[in-house]
Amino acid sequence: MQRKKQVTSPITVDGLELTWTVLRDTQWSSRDDYQGITISVRKVGPERRELLLKYPFLGVKPNGNWHIPEKLKVTPQIVEAGIREAIEGGWEPDSRGKVFTWFVEKAE
């Protein structure tokens, strides 16, 4: 089976030119139960510190019957809110270093 091509979308937050990509869709993991989507955010230009936005699972958990979890409808507003939350939480887009992972409380 072919994998979908990841689409990179531009977004500007407080004058910062960034790009974002959905890395993982909603999924079920035998170790971690249901997981929400994961979005990668990078600054445009020289390679800097990447931000991973991890969203909570927002669907309804099945009651014994297996089914595919609902997908979060990703909009630029949801991504922008997550980026602002991560910046307030300590992500510095111009810094260098390992990936900064931010667990978003809820998608609005």
Secondary structure, 3 states (H helix, E strand, C coil): CCCCCCCCEEEEECCEEEEEEEEECCEEECCCEEECCEEEEEECCCCCCCEEEECCCCCCCCCCCCCCCCCCCCCHHHHHHHHHHHHHCCCCCCCCCCCEEEECCCCC
